[in-house]
Amino acid sequence: MISEDRFRRIYTANFDPLLAYAIRRVEQPEDAADVVAETFLVVWRRRRDVPPDDEVRLWLYGVARRVLANHHRGGARRERLGDRLRQRLRAVAPADPGTEVPRRLVLRSALARLGELDREVLMLTFWEGLEPREIAAVLGLSAPTARARLSRARRRLRELVGHDLGPPGHELDVMTGRPTKEGR
């Protein structure tokens, strides 16, 4: 096991060469600093395994190499996750949000004119994707009552907006209704 004093000497003598080693192997200099910090953390944890002074630098390069491998694997995982998230966002987001603004404004105005319970039933249906039985559980109603309230709320919204939003349970973004002739 190495003493704290020996660890400091190893750190001082090898920090710069390990940093240069890492900088040449990562895309961002900040990542190189993280690799070196993680390398010395491993050294501290494995201080019983630190070889004699004449072998320590090569051992440190081996540790740094494994830390770099972990770093690159983590980067690849983050990139795959980012790709999946970007795909999901593209599937959810409209192609041109600007074209939706007039419809959204009309629909927001119509929703604001509805009663609180009607608005909540519609939002739970369209935004949260809940079915009437699930809405009943959320609002503390019976399933038949929730279905009736949803039907009435849809009818009231159609009267305000001027068109049908689709069949019950249809997953439609409530904010993309057609504007009335007055709203055009």
Summary of the structure (lengths in Angstrom):
residues: 184
radius of gyration: 30.4
end to end distance: 78.8
largest distance: 85.1
contacts: 476
relative contact order: 0.09
helix: 73%
strand: 0%
